[in-house]
C-alpha cells in the first residue's frame, strides 16, 4: 500500500504498526534522490530485499539546499517523491526537513536502517545510536560505481567527455 502523501508521519506510523503486527520486517533508507538514476534503483532494490517493506525518507527542498548547495535540488520534492512512490520496491515515502532522518527513525523504529556504500563505518553514522538503542540494525550496501547525480550534472553542463567517473 503506497501512501498518497509525502508528509503524514502519523499515518505512516499507523501503516508501520499494521505491517509489524503482520510479522513484516521494516526497512528504512533515506536520501535526496535528485535526478533519479540507475544507482538509486539498484540501491533501493537491494534495500527492499532485506525485508518485507521499504520506507524511504526524502529530504525536503530546503534540506537538500543546506546539504548540496543553492543550485539543488534539480527536481523539486513533489517530483522526486512521485518517482520514488512509483517504484515497485518502495512501499512508502516520507519527506523530512532536518539534515538527518533521526526524527523519522525515532518515530518509525524500522528493523533495519540502510545506508549506501559511500559510508564505511555504520557506527559513525549519526543514526546508529538511535537505531541500536531500540534493537534495530544498520546495514551498509555496496556502492554502484559510475552513477551519481553530480556526474549527471557534470555531463549536462560540460558534455560526455567530462564525466566525473
C-alpha positions in Angstrom: 0.0 0.0 0.0 1.5 3.3 -1.0 0.8 6.4 0.9 -0.7 9.2 -1.1 1.2 11.9 0.8 4.9 12.6 1.4 4.3 14.4 4.7 2.0 12.5 7.0 4.3 10.8 9.6 1.3 9.9 11.8 -0.4 7.9 9.0 2.9 6.2 8.1 3.3 5.2 11.8 -0.1 3.5 11.6 0.9 1.6 8.5 4.1 0.5 10.1 2.3 -0.7 13.2 0.0 -2.8 11.0 2.9 -4.2 9.0 4.7 -5.1 12.2 1.6 -6.8 13.6 1.5 -8.9 10.4 5.1 -10.0 11.2 6.7 -8.0 8.4 10.3 -6.6 8.6 10.5 -2.9 8.1 13.5 -1.4 6.2 14.2 2.3 6.1 16.5 4.3 4.0 16.8 8.0 3.1 18.3 10.4 0.7 17.8 13.4 -1.6 17.2 11.2 -4.7 17.7 14.2 -7.0 17.9 13.2 -10.7 16.9 9.6 -10.1 19.4 7.2 -11.8 20.3 3.5 -12.1 22.4 3.7 -8.9 19.4 4.8 -6.9 17.2 2.0 -8.5 19.8 -0.8 -7.6 20.3 0.6 -4.1 16.5 0.7 -3.4 16.0 -2.9 -4.8 18.9 -4.1 -2.6 17.4 -2.3 0.4 14.0 -3.8 -0.2 15.5 -7.3 -0.4 16.5 -7.0 3.2 12.9 -7.0 4.5 9.2 -7.0 3.6 8.5 -3.3 3.5 10.7 -0.4 2.3 10.1 3.1 3.6 12.1 5.9 2.0 12.8 9.2 3.7 13.3 12.0 1.3 15.0 15.3 2.1 12.8 18.4 1.6 14.0 21.0 -0.9 15.2 23.2 1.9 17.2 20.3 3.4 18.7 19.5 0.0 19.8 23.1 -0.4 21.5 23.0 3.0 23.3 19.8 2.2 24.1 20.1 -1.5 24.1 23.9 -2.2 21.8 26.6 -3.5 21.6 25.1 -7.0 20.0 21.9 -5.8 17.7 20.1 -5.9 17.3 20.0 -9.6 13.9 18.2 -9.2 11.5 19.6 -6.6 10.3 17.4 -3.7 6.9 16.6 -5.3 8.6 15.2 -8.5 11.3 13.3 -6.5 8.6 11.8 -4.3 6.3 10.8 -7.1 9.2 8.9 -8.8 10.1 7.1 -5.6 6.4 6.3 -4.9 6.0 4.8 -8.3 8.8 2.2 -7.7 7.7 -1.4 -7.1 10.4 -1.7 -4.4 9.1 1.2 -2.3 6.1 0.9 0.0 6.0 4.4 1.4 7.8 7.8 1.0 8.1 10.4 3.8 9.6 13.8 3.4 11.7 15.4 6.2 13.1 18.9 6.8 16.1 18.0 9.0 19.6 17.2 7.8 19.4 13.7 9.1 16.4 11.3 9.2 16.7 10.8 13.0 13.2 12.2 13.8 11.7 9.8 11.4 13.7 6.9 12.6 12.7 7.7 16.2 9.0 7.6 15.2 9.1 4.6 12.9 11.7 2.4 14.6 12.5 0.4 11.5 14.0 -3.1 12.0 16.8 -2.2 9.5 18.2 1.2 8.6 20.1 1.1 5.3 22.8 3.5 4.0 24.8 3.4 0.8 28.3 2.3 0.2 29.6 5.8 0.4 29.8 5.2 4.1 32.3 2.7 5.5 31.6 2.5 9.3 27.9 2.1 10.4 28.8 3.1 14.0 30.0 6.6 12.7 26.5 7.4 11.4 24.5 9.9 13.5 21.6 7.5 13.2 23.5 4.5 14.6 23.0 5.2 18.4 19.2 5.7 17.8 18.8 2.5 15.8 20.9 0.3 18.1 19.1 1.7 21.2 15.8 0.2 20.2 17.3 -3.1 18.9 17.4 -2.3 15.2 20.4 -2.7 12.9 22.2 -0.6 10.4 23.2 -2.1 7.1 25.6 -0.6 4.6 25.1 -1.6 1.0 27.7 -1.7 -1.7 28.3 1.4 -3.8 27.4 1.1 -7.5 30.3 2.9 -9.1 29.7 5.2 -12.1 26.3 6.6 -11.2 25.8 9.8 -9.3 23.7 12.9 -9.6 26.8 15.1 -9.5 28.3 13.2 -12.5 25.0 13.6 -14.4 25.0 17.3 -13.8 28.7 17.5 -14.9 27.7 15.7 -18.2 24.8 18.0 -18.8 26.9 21.1 -18.2 30.2 20.0 -20.0 29.3 17.1 -22.3 30.0 13.4 -22.1 33.8 13.8 -22.4 34.0 15.5 -19.0 32.3 12.9 -16.9 33.4 12.8 -13.3 33.8 9.0 -13.1 
